[in-house]
Amino acid sequence: MPARFRAALGFGKRQEVLLTLEGSAVRLMTAEAAVDAAVAEVQALARKYGGGKGGEVDAFIAERRAEAEKE
């Protein structure tokens, strides 16, 4: 990817990115942003099907993030 594109998007030089095809559009995001988006989607589903509580899911995700930061 050209340096000016990386700079405009805030991507680092060797930062991992995810490229996805959505219909006729291409989406490019950092791996971290992709994980955050997936977590938000799972949380929304948990709230929808869990009676809106989501506390258990939030606690689980917080625990996993804490473990990942230790690595």
Rosetta constraint file for C-alpha pairs under 8 A:
AtomPair CA 1 CA 5 HARMONIC 6.72 0.50
AtomPair CA 1 CA 6 HARMONIC 6.78 0.50
AtomPair CA 2 CA 6 HARMONIC 6.48 0.50
AtomPair CA 3 CA 7 HARMONIC 6.08 0.50
AtomPair CA 3 CA 13 HARMONIC 7.89 0.50
AtomPair CA 4 CA 8 HARMONIC 6.09 0.50
AtomPair CA 5 CA 9 HARMONIC 6.18 0.50
AtomPair CA 6 CA 10 HARMONIC 5.88 0.50
AtomPair CA 6 CA 11 HARMONIC 4.79 0.50
AtomPair CA 6 CA 12 HARMONIC 6.78 0.50
AtomPair CA 6 CA 13 HARMONIC 7.43 0.50
AtomPair CA 7 CA 11 HARMONIC 6.08 0.50
AtomPair CA 7 CA 12 HARMONIC 7.61 0.50
AtomPair CA 11 CA 15 HARMONIC 6.38 0.50
AtomPair CA 11 CA 30 HARMONIC 7.31 0.50
AtomPair CA 15 CA 30 HARMONIC 7.24 0.50
AtomPair CA 16 CA 30 HARMONIC 6.02 0.50
AtomPair CA 16 CA 31 HARMONIC 5.68 0.50
AtomPair CA 17 CA 28 HARMONIC 6.75 0.50
AtomPair CA 17 CA 29 HARMONIC 5.47 0.50
AtomPair CA 17 CA 30 HARMONIC 4.18 0.50
AtomPair CA 17 CA 31 HARMONIC 4.97 0.50
AtomPair CA 18 CA 27 HARMONIC 7.92 0.50
AtomPair CA 18 CA 28 HARMONIC 5.69 0.50
AtomPair CA 18 CA 29 HARMONIC 5.38 0.50
AtomPair CA 18 CA 30 HARMONIC 5.92 0.50
AtomPair CA 18 CA 31 HARMONIC 5.62 0.50
AtomPair CA 18 CA 34 HARMONIC 7.07 0.50
AtomPair CA 19 CA 26 HARMONIC 6.91 0.50
AtomPair CA 19 CA 27 HARMONIC 5.67 0.50
AtomPair CA 19 CA 28 HARMONIC 4.62 0.50
AtomPair CA 19 CA 29 HARMONIC 6.76 0.50
AtomPair CA 20 CA 26 HARMONIC 5.73 0.50
AtomPair CA 20 CA 27 HARMONIC 5.18 0.50
AtomPair CA 20 CA 28 HARMONIC 6.60 0.50
AtomPair CA 21 CA 25 HARMONIC 5.88 0.50
AtomPair CA 21 CA 26 HARMONIC 4.65 0.50
AtomPair CA 21 CA 27 HARMONIC 6.30 0.50
AtomPair CA 22 CA 26 HARMONIC 6.07 0.50
AtomPair CA 22 CA 27 HARMONIC 7.12 0.50
AtomPair CA 29 CA 33 HARMONIC 6.16 0.50
AtomPair CA 29 CA 34 HARMONIC 6.43 0.50
AtomPair CA 30 CA 34 HARMONIC 6.27 0.50
AtomPair CA 31 CA 35 HARMONIC 6.31 0.50
AtomPair CA 32 CA 36 HARMONIC 6.23 0.50
AtomPair CA 33 CA 37 HARMONIC 6.08 0.50
AtomPair CA 34 CA 38 HARMONIC 6.17 0.50
AtomPair CA 35 CA 39 HARMONIC 6.11 0.50
AtomPair CA 36 CA 40 HARMONIC 6.17 0.50
AtomPair CA 37 CA 41 HARMONIC 6.21 0.50
AtomPair CA 38 CA 42 HARMONIC 6.22 0.50
AtomPair CA 39 CA 43 HARMONIC 6.07 0.50
AtomPair CA 39 CA 61 HARMONIC 7.91 0.50
AtomPair CA 40 CA 44 HARMONIC 6.13 0.50
AtomPair CA 41 CA 45 HARMONIC 6.30 0.50
AtomPair CA 42 CA 46 HARMONIC 6.10 0.50
AtomPair CA 43 CA 47 HARMONIC 6.16 0.50
AtomPair CA 43 CA 54 HARMONIC 6.86 0.50
AtomPair CA 43 CA 57 HARMONIC 6.81 0.50
AtomPair CA 43 CA 58 HARMONIC 7.33 0.50
AtomPair CA 44 CA 48 HARMONIC 6.15 0.50
AtomPair CA 45 CA 49 HARMONIC 6.14 0.50
AtomPair CA 46 CA 50 HARMONIC 5.28 0.50
AtomPair CA 46 CA 52 HARMONIC 7.44 0.50
AtomPair CA 46 CA 54 HARMONIC 5.89 0.50
AtomPair CA 46 CA 57 HARMONIC 7.11 0.50
AtomPair CA 47 CA 51 HARMONIC 6.02 0.50
AtomPair CA 47 CA 52 HARMONIC 4.06 0.50
AtomPair CA 47 CA 53 HARMONIC 5.85 0.50
AtomPair CA 47 CA 54 HARMONIC 5.12 0.50
AtomPair CA 48 CA 52 HARMONIC 5.87 0.50
AtomPair CA 50 CA 54 HARMONIC 6.51 0.50
AtomPair CA 54 CA 58 HARMONIC 6.10 0.50
AtomPair CA 55 CA 59 HARMONIC 6.08 0.50
AtomPair CA 56 CA 60 HARMONIC 6.13 0.50
AtomPair CA 57 CA 61 HARMONIC 6.15 0.50
AtomPair CA 58 CA 62 HARMONIC 6.07 0.50
AtomPair CA 59 CA 63 HARMONIC 6.15 0.50
AtomPair CA 60 CA 64 HARMONIC 6.30 0.50
AtomPair CA 61 CA 65 HARMONIC 6.12 0.50
AtomPair CA 62 CA 66 HARMONIC 6.17 0.50
AtomPair CA 63 CA 67 HARMONIC 6.29 0.50
AtomPair CA 64 CA 68 HARMONIC 6.16 0.50
AtomPair CA 65 CA 69 HARMONIC 6.21 0.50
AtomPair CA 66 CA 70 HARMONIC 6.57 0.50
AtomPair CA 67 CA 71 HARMONIC 6.83 0.50
